[in-house]
């Protein structure tokens, strides 16, 4: 008989359950509230991201429980899916954060076109694309089985089988990037007038100019808002 008493006293488990309950309550209020503000693109993206955040917490707790208790081969498929969900939900979360950041940027720096701009964006398609791309990115996690070892105390989760596809993709991405960085460093060190290097430098300069303009724009809006509050 497995003693589950230590799980009840586990701080991380209690914190995760409390987070799920509170987070679910917040999302429920936002989703069914009649307040117009909660129907905006920002809060709809927040609700979309929050739903997958809750699933990620559940997936993490399942995985952690398997490491502690050792569910065994009969639950291998469930553990494999939960491990994959920790990765897919993370990518969905990042995508949602990027959308919310862009939304706040246009609201602060492009207030005249903010409303019309986001009304034209088909958010449902973006949400669907983020889910599909996240699952495609972690395809191998869904296909790679978990490995268990039988011990005196029962089954113990060791990890995953060898993941050759991830190593190939990592090498295919890392090598060209490192090669380009090396060529760029050599060109700068020896002052070589390479068209590619000149293009990279020009793009870097443009990004610095744009960032400087955006920073000044945000600063002006902050000062203007502060003056309104003080008035």
Rosetta silent file (secondary structure, phi, psi, omega in degrees, C-alpha in Angstrom):
SEQUENCE: XXXXXXXXXXXXXXXXXXXXXXXXXXXXXXXXXXXXXXXXXXXXXXXXXXXXXXXXXXXXXXXXXXXXXXXXXXXXXXXXXXXXXXXXXXXXXXXXXXXXXXXXXXXXXXXXXXXXXXXXXXXXXXXXXXXXXXXXXXXXXXXXXXXXXXXXXXXXXXXXXXXXXXXXXXXXXXXXXXXXXXXXXXXXXXXXXXXXXXXXXXXXXXXXXXXXXXXXXXXXXXXXXXXXXXX
SCORE:     score description
SCORE:     0.000 S_00000001
   1 L     0.000  127.204 -178.319    0.000    0.000    0.000 S_00000001
   2 L   -81.030  128.608  178.561    1.464    3.335   -1.040 S_00000001
   3 L   -84.766  114.673 -178.913    1.589    5.915    1.735 S_00000001
   4 L   -99.851    8.570 -175.686    0.335    9.212    0.333 S_00000001
   5 H   -64.269  -33.115 -178.036    0.509   11.136    3.605 S_00000001
   6 H   -69.793  -22.972  178.749    3.762   12.895    2.658 S_00000001
   7 H   -69.521  -37.225  179.946    2.101   14.358   -0.456 S_00000001
   8 H   -61.186  -36.786 -178.869   -0.484   16.164    1.685 S_00000001
   9 L   -87.353    0.150 -178.279    2.333   17.849    3.587 S_00000001
  10 L   -73.275  122.319 -176.438    4.279   18.631    0.424 S_00000001
  11 H   -63.333  -42.690 -178.879    4.600   22.404    0.128 S_00000001
  12 H   -64.344  -38.381  179.563    4.848   22.405   -3.656 S_00000001
  13 H   -65.544  -45.356  179.298    1.754   20.249   -3.999 S_00000001
  14 H   -63.390  -42.677  179.382   -0.286   22.478   -1.699 S_00000001
  15 H   -63.755  -38.664 -179.935    0.962   25.604   -3.475 S_00000001
  16 H   -66.542  -42.995  178.758    0.083   24.108   -6.863 S_00000001
  17 H   -63.461  -43.385  178.483   -3.441   23.190   -5.780 S_00000001
  18 H   -62.559  -39.916  178.909   -3.980   26.661   -4.310 S_00000001
  19 H   -64.751  -42.765  179.492   -2.678   28.242   -7.513 S_00000001
  20 H   -61.521  -44.510 -178.855   -4.979   26.129   -9.687 S_00000001
  21 H   -64.480  -48.864 -177.912   -8.033   27.045   -7.601 S_00000001
  22 H   -66.511  -44.411 -179.607   -7.262   30.767   -7.470 S_00000001
  23 H   -62.425  -42.311  178.997   -6.179   30.977  -11.112 S_00000001
  24 H   -63.282  -39.282  178.334   -9.300   29.111  -12.243 S_00000001
  25 H   -63.329  -44.070  179.325  -11.477   31.485  -10.230 S_00000001
  26 H   -62.195  -45.466  179.875   -9.826   34.539  -11.813 S_00000001
  27 H   -65.381  -37.227  178.583  -10.229   33.132  -15.321 S_00000001
  28 H   -63.172  -44.074  179.174  -13.853   32.195  -14.616 S_00000001
  29 H   -62.551  -44.147 -179.782  -14.648   35.737  -13.468 S_00000001
  30 H   -65.920  -41.173 -174.707  -12.961   37.236  -16.534 S_00000001
  31 H   -68.918  -35.534 -174.886  -14.569   34.829  -18.986 S_00000001
  32 H  -108.974    8.106  177.359  -18.147   35.309  -17.758 S_00000001
  33 L   -74.430  145.117  177.562  -17.969   38.917  -16.632 S_00000001
  34 L   -89.447    0.297  177.741  -20.211   41.421  -18.411 S_00000001
  35 L   -66.233  132.260 -175.337  -17.591   44.144  -18.009 S_00000001
  36 H   -64.420  -33.047 -177.159  -16.594   45.441  -21.425 S_00000001
  37 H   -61.100  -35.580 -177.378  -12.904   45.661  -20.520 S_00000001
  38 H   -74.093   -9.215  177.063  -12.656   41.881  -20.062 S_00000001
  39 H   -93.836    4.491  179.592  -13.853   41.334  -23.641 S_00000001
  40 L   -73.433  166.875 -179.564  -10.834   43.160  -25.069 S_00000001
  41 H   -61.475  -38.759 -178.334   -8.085   41.409  -27.004 S_00000001
  42 H   -60.623  -49.723 -176.222   -5.660   41.689  -24.095 S_00000001
  43 H   -74.836  -29.692  174.484   -7.890   39.902  -21.591 S_00000001
  44 H   -65.239  -38.436  175.841   -9.055   37.315  -24.114 S_00000001
  45 H   -67.819  -37.425  177.405   -5.403   36.469  -24.711 S_00000001
  46 H   -62.040  -43.283  178.928   -4.854   36.394  -20.944 S_00000001
  47 H   -65.266  -43.907  178.142   -7.705   33.905  -20.530 S_00000001
  48 H   -59.221  -47.213  179.950   -6.415   31.766  -23.398 S_00000001
  49 H   -66.664  -40.600 -178.626   -2.900   31.715  -21.935 S_00000001
  50 H   -62.905  -36.002  178.425   -4.167   31.134  -18.398 S_00000001
  51 H   -59.485  -44.943  179.879   -6.113   28.033  -19.417 S_00000001
  52 H   -75.417  -24.027  173.257   -2.946   26.375  -20.697 S_00000001
  53 H   -64.212  -41.908  178.247   -1.022   27.606  -17.644 S_00000001
  54 H   -64.253  -42.853  176.694   -3.398   25.621  -15.443 S_00000001
  55 H   -61.753  -35.588  178.627   -2.946   22.551  -17.629 S_00000001
  56 H   -65.717  -39.633  177.991    0.820   23.009  -17.335 S_00000001
  57 H   -63.817  -43.217  177.672    0.605   23.017  -13.525 S_00000001
  58 H   -61.505  -42.892  179.810   -1.449   19.815  -13.598 S_00000001
  59 H   -63.795  -41.029  178.615    1.063   18.224  -15.979 S_00000001
  60 H   -64.368  -41.260 -179.837    3.991   19.213  -13.761 S_00000001
  61 H   -67.152  -37.774  176.612    2.321   17.781  -10.663 S_00000001
  62 H   -61.999  -47.415 -178.843    1.566   14.509  -12.469 S_00000001
  63 H   -62.471  -42.889 -179.549    5.183   14.225  -13.610 S_00000001
  64 H   -66.078  -38.418  178.172    6.526   15.051  -10.158 S_00000001
  65 H   -65.242  -36.121  178.143    4.181   12.525   -8.555 S_00000001
  66 H   -65.954  -39.496  176.961    5.398    9.836  -10.962 S_00000001
  67 H   -64.564  -35.331 -178.051    9.006   10.561   -9.985 S_00000001
  68 H   -79.708  -41.958 -172.487    8.073   10.312   -6.293 S_00000001
  69 H  -100.733  -29.389 -177.037    5.690    7.348   -6.397 S_00000001
  70 L    72.884   80.620 -177.259    6.613    5.469   -9.573 S_00000001
  71 L   -67.438  -28.984  178.550    3.319    4.842  -11.375 S_00000001
  72 L    93.144  179.984 -174.278    4.839    2.123  -13.531 S_00000001
  73 H   -65.638  -26.933 -176.995    4.358    1.002  -17.123 S_00000001
  74 H   -67.846  -20.831  177.140    0.573    0.941  -16.916 S_00000001
  75 H  -110.231   16.939 -175.867    0.567    4.754  -16.639 S_00000001
  76 H   -61.246  -41.761 -179.192    3.464    5.304  -19.051 S_00000001
  77 H   -63.359  -42.342  178.462    1.289    6.859  -21.755 S_00000001
  78 H   -62.441  -43.824  178.523   -0.251    9.309  -19.291 S_00000001
  79 H   -65.309  -39.468  178.636    3.154   10.365  -17.979 S_00000001
  80 H   -61.690  -43.749  178.877    4.495   10.723  -21.509 S_00000001
  81 H   -64.857  -42.470 -178.984    1.605   13.003  -22.457 S_00000001
  82 H   -64.703  -39.400  176.655    1.963   15.072  -19.298 S_00000001
  83 H   -62.751  -40.543  178.892    5.684   15.540  -19.898 S_00000001
  84 H   -66.909  -36.595 -179.880    4.963   16.688  -23.438 S_00000001
  85 H   -64.835  -30.037  177.302    2.275   19.077  -22.196 S_00000001
  86 H   -62.037  -32.851  178.720    4.817   20.830  -19.975 S_00000001
  87 H   -81.609  -45.856 -178.786    6.676   21.809  -23.138 S_00000001
  88 H   -63.450  -42.577 -179.008    3.726   22.604  -25.406 S_00000001
  89 H   -67.750  -30.413  175.958    1.985   24.704  -22.773 S_00000001
  90 H   -64.603  -44.676  178.638    5.195   26.634  -22.150 S_00000001
  91 H   -64.187  -40.266  177.259    5.414   27.603  -25.834 S_00000001
  92 H   -62.716  -39.887  177.614    1.749   28.582  -25.856 S_00000001
  93 H   -61.604  -45.299  179.527    2.375   30.706  -22.759 S_00000001
  94 H   -62.144  -43.492  179.271    5.315   32.463  -24.444 S_00000001
  95 H   -61.488  -42.859  178.154    3.245   33.100  -27.570 S_00000001
  96 H   -64.185  -39.239  178.117    0.433   34.569  -25.477 S_00000001
  97 H   -64.072  -37.956  177.980    2.856   36.800  -23.580 S_00000001
  98 H   -63.896  -43.500  178.759    4.227   38.126  -26.876 S_00000001
  99 H   -62.428  -43.255  179.675    0.712   38.949  -28.076 S_00000001
 100 H   -66.407  -36.233  177.345   -0.131   40.735  -24.822 S_00000001
 101 H   -64.787  -44.696  177.218    3.136   42.680  -24.978 S_00000001
 102 H   -62.582  -38.399  179.033    2.420   43.802  -28.539 S_00000001
 103 H   -63.299  -43.296  179.048   -1.096   44.754  -27.504 S_00000001
 104 H   -70.413  -32.531  178.593    0.168   46.944  -24.645 S_00000001
 105 H   -64.860  -47.141  179.635    2.839   48.461  -26.890 S_00000001
 106 H   -66.717  -32.733  178.272    0.311   49.585  -29.482 S_00000001
 107 H   -66.984  -34.554 -177.722   -1.979   50.857  -26.729 S_00000001
 108 H   -86.290  -40.633 -173.073    0.827   53.005  -25.277 S_00000001
 109 H  -104.674  -18.234  179.606    2.699   54.115  -28.407 S_00000001
 110 L  -130.393   56.021 -174.200    0.053   53.829  -31.134 S_00000001
 111 H   -64.375  -25.869 -176.964   -3.188   54.829  -29.376 S_00000001
 112 H   -72.197  -29.242 -177.480   -4.751   56.287  -32.534 S_00000001
 113 H  -113.307    0.105 -174.155   -4.640   52.995  -34.438 S_00000001
 114 H   -57.860  -52.031 -175.136   -4.644   50.546  -31.509 S_00000001
 115 H   -63.578  -48.422 -178.834   -8.353   49.738  -31.524 S_00000001
 116 H   -65.803  -35.860 -178.689   -8.728   49.399  -35.297 S_00000001
 117 H   -62.349  -48.125 -175.531   -5.512   47.400  -35.574 S_00000001
 118 H   -79.377  -18.978  174.344   -6.532   44.690  -33.122 S_00000001
 119 H   -70.324  -27.323 -179.691  -10.098   44.557  -34.411 S_00000001
 120 H   -82.259  -19.845 -177.211   -8.714   43.431  -37.778 S_00000001
 121 L   -77.156  128.223  177.374   -6.539   40.699  -36.270 S_00000001
 122 L   -83.686   89.097 -173.110   -8.148   37.257  -36.323 S_00000001
 123 H   -66.018  -33.924 -179.339   -7.147   36.205  -32.829 S_00000001
 124 H   -60.367  -38.467  178.828   -8.834   32.798  -33.024 S_00000001
 125 H   -68.650  -37.310  177.903   -6.568   31.826  -35.898 S_00000001
 126 H   -66.965  -41.548  177.061   -3.496   32.999  -33.982 S_00000001
 127 H   -61.307  -46.306 -179.599   -4.540   31.004  -30.915 S_00000001
 128 H   -62.606  -41.789 -179.878   -5.127   27.910  -33.033 S_00000001
 129 H   -64.490  -38.485  179.795   -1.785   28.344  -34.820 S_00000001
 130 H   -64.357  -38.744  178.724    0.080   28.669  -31.515 S_00000001
 131 H   -67.398  -46.391 -178.680   -1.402   25.395  -30.258 S_00000001
 132 H   -62.717  -47.723 -179.021   -0.667   23.529  -33.495 S_00000001
 133 H   -63.938  -36.634  178.948    2.909   24.819  -33.767 S_00000001
 134 H   -65.460  -41.328  179.094    3.583   24.007  -30.107 S_00000001
 135 H   -69.673  -36.827  177.367    2.408   20.430  -30.540 S_00000001
 136 H   -64.864  -40.319 -179.025    4.417   20.050  -33.744 S_00000001
 137 H   -63.313  -29.408 -178.617    7.542   21.351  -31.991 S_00000001
 138 L  -109.517   30.465 -179.599    7.200   18.669  -29.301 S_00000001
 139 H   -57.181  -43.249 -176.664    6.179   15.810  -31.587 S_00000001
 140 H   -66.479  -30.259  177.752    9.064   13.627  -30.468 S_00000001
 141 H   -64.169  -33.358  177.528    8.111   14.051  -26.816 S_00000001
 142 H   -72.778  -25.295 -175.207    4.753   12.482  -27.612 S_00000001
 143 H   -97.276  -20.659 -177.146    6.454    9.576  -29.411 S_00000001
 144 L   -85.920  120.246 -175.995    9.397    8.902  -27.066 S_00000001
 145 L   -75.200  154.179  175.216    8.453    6.409  -24.353 S_00000001
 146 E   -85.433  148.928 -177.565    9.316    6.773  -20.675 S_00000001
 147 E  -110.036  130.308  178.740   11.677    4.241  -19.081 S_00000001
 148 E  -117.390  150.991  176.378   10.926    2.632  -15.706 S_00000001
 149 E  -123.464  132.341 -179.502   13.116    0.509  -13.455 S_00000001
 150 E   -84.515  121.403 -179.804   11.715   -2.091  -11.072 S_00000001
 151 E  -118.431 -178.119  179.107   13.134   -1.666   -7.562 S_00000001
 152 L   -64.132  -36.442 -178.765   12.419   -3.115   -4.132 S_00000001
 153 L   -84.618   -1.614 -178.845   10.029   -0.237   -3.391 S_00000001
 154 E   124.809 -154.743 -179.607    8.254   -0.576   -6.732 S_00000001
 155 E   -81.662  145.662  178.106    8.633    1.153  -10.074 S_00000001
 156 E  -130.469  127.427  179.138   10.984    4.090  -10.493 S_00000001
 157 E   -75.909  119.400 -178.470   10.826    6.571  -13.378 S_00000001
 158 E   -89.988  -43.728 -177.197   14.293    6.810  -14.945 S_00000001
 159 E   157.196 -142.710 -178.740   13.626    9.177  -17.824 S_00000001
 160 E  -115.277  163.312  171.819   13.065    8.884  -21.543 S_00000001
 161 L   -69.937  170.256 -177.796   14.419    6.741  -24.311 S_00000001
 162 L   -60.929  133.518 -178.844   17.109    8.189  -26.559 S_00000001
 163 L  -110.254   91.210 -176.457   15.874   11.194  -28.506 S_00000001
 164 H   -75.612  -33.310 -177.218   17.848   11.280  -31.729 S_00000001
 165 H   -64.300  -40.993  179.069   15.624   13.783  -33.526 S_00000001
 166 H   -61.906  -39.971  179.766   16.194   16.486  -30.926 S_00000001
 167 H   -65.683  -39.801  179.051   19.953   16.048  -31.208 S_00000001
 168 H   -64.876  -45.751  179.594   19.802   16.317  -35.006 S_00000001
 169 H   -64.410  -41.069  179.506   17.648   19.448  -34.884 S_00000001
 170 H   -62.712  -42.710  178.660   19.831   21.002  -32.198 S_00000001
 171 H   -66.809  -41.388 -178.653   22.965   20.346  -34.251 S_00000001
 172 H   -64.111  -30.249  179.679   21.337   21.584  -37.461 S_00000001
 173 H   -87.451  -42.467 -173.855   20.410   24.874  -35.803 S_00000001
 174 H   -68.899  -43.292 -176.028   23.458   25.410  -33.589 S_00000001
 175 H   -61.522  -50.875  178.059   26.171   24.777  -36.198 S_00000001
 176 H   -61.637  -37.986  179.566   25.010   27.358  -38.790 S_00000001
 177 H   -64.640  -45.393  178.843   24.387   29.954  -36.072 S_00000001
 178 H   -65.740  -36.008  177.862   27.841   29.445  -34.552 S_00000001
 179 H   -64.407  -44.289  177.857   29.408   29.521  -38.026 S_00000001
 180 H   -63.504  -40.310  178.357   27.736   32.840  -38.827 S_00000001
 181 H   -64.514  -40.354  178.944   28.810   34.263  -35.483 S_00000001
 182 H   -64.514  -44.028  178.013   32.413   33.168  -36.083 S_00000001
 183 H   -62.532  -39.075  178.934   32.456   34.730  -39.566 S_00000001
 184 H   -65.750  -44.606  179.614   31.015   37.942  -38.171 S_00000001
 185 H   -62.534  -42.048  178.956   33.598   38.089  -35.356 S_00000001
 186 H   -65.507  -39.760  179.705   36.462   37.466  -37.800 S_00000001
 187 H   -64.941  -39.909  178.435   35.172   40.128  -40.189 S_00000001
 188 H   -70.218  -40.173 -177.468   34.950   42.689  -37.392 S_00000001
 189 H   -65.613  -39.694 -177.553   38.341   41.723  -35.953 S_00000001
 190 L  -101.127    9.369  176.414   40.152   42.014  -39.300 S_00000001
 191 L    55.486   46.898  179.319   37.982   44.879  -40.598 S_00000001
 192 L   -84.608  131.731 -178.480   36.776   42.909  -43.606 S_00000001
 193 L   -86.184   69.898 -179.580   34.228   44.743  -45.777 S_00000001
 194 L   -87.560  130.599 -179.583   31.862   41.840  -46.136 S_00000001
 195 H   -57.265  -36.954 -179.803   28.398   42.715  -47.539 S_00000001
 196 H   -65.700  -44.136  179.634   26.727   40.349  -45.091 S_00000001
 197 H   -64.113  -41.933  178.377   28.519   41.912  -42.115 S_00000001
 198 H   -61.804  -38.568  178.645   27.666   45.411  -43.331 S_00000001
 199 H   -66.069  -42.630  178.854   24.016   44.404  -43.622 S_00000001
 200 H   -62.170  -42.549  179.234   23.996   42.961  -40.077 S_00000001
 201 H   -64.228  -39.280  178.952   25.586   46.134  -38.713 S_00000001
 202 H   -65.863  -38.174  177.662   23.038   48.308  -40.508 S_00000001
 203 H   -66.398  -38.752  177.905   20.191   46.241  -39.077 S_00000001
 204 H   -63.117  -41.018  178.954   21.683   46.547  -35.601 S_00000001
 205 H   -65.151  -41.707  178.582   21.910   50.334  -35.989 S_00000001
 206 H   -63.064  -39.487  178.441   18.301   50.527  -37.165 S_00000001
 207 H   -64.362  -39.290  178.106   17.157   48.475  -34.176 S_00000001
 208 H   -64.263  -41.493  179.113   19.014   50.823  -31.819 S_00000001
 209 H   -65.451  -42.455  179.042   17.383   53.871  -33.436 S_00000001
 210 H   -64.730  -42.007 -179.999   13.936   52.275  -33.270 S_00000001
 211 H   -64.396  -38.787  177.656   14.431   51.259  -29.651 S_00000001
 212 H   -63.977  -41.205  178.150   15.533   54.784  -28.777 S_00000001
 213 H   -65.541  -43.440  179.926   12.446   56.243  -30.442 S_00000001
 214 H   -64.219  -38.482  178.836   10.140   53.747  -28.707 S_00000001
 215 H   -64.029  -43.512  178.591   11.743   54.497  -25.341 S_00000001
 216 H   -64.813  -37.093  178.977   11.233   58.234  -25.805 S_00000001
 217 H   -63.447  -46.020  179.351    7.648   57.605  -26.893 S_00000001
 218 H   -64.723  -39.931 -179.995    6.887   55.541  -23.795 S_00000001
 219 H   -62.224  -41.943  179.323    8.594   58.123  -21.556 S_00000001
 220 H   -63.480  -39.583  179.020    6.445   60.922  -22.987 S_00000001
 221 H   -67.335  -36.946  178.463    3.279   58.922  -22.363 S_00000001
 222 H   -65.953  -43.529  178.951    4.337   58.184  -18.789 S_00000001
 223 H   -63.521  -41.930  179.501    5.064   61.866  -18.132 S_00000001
 224 H   -63.247  -42.673  178.930    1.735   62.850  -19.700 S_00000001
 225 H   -65.113  -39.145  179.200   -0.152   60.303  -17.565 S_00000001
 226 H   -64.715  -40.093  178.534    1.630   61.502  -14.420 S_00000001
 227 H   -64.851  -37.135  177.531    0.694   65.115  -15.178 S_00000001
 228 H   -65.007  -40.268  179.922   -2.939   64.108  -15.614 S_00000001
 229 H   -66.694  -43.689 -178.852   -2.926   62.317  -12.264 S_00000001
 230 H   -68.191  -30.654  179.165   -1.263   65.227  -10.474 S_00000001
 231 L   -70.309    0.000    0.000   -3.681   67.699  -12.067 S_00000001
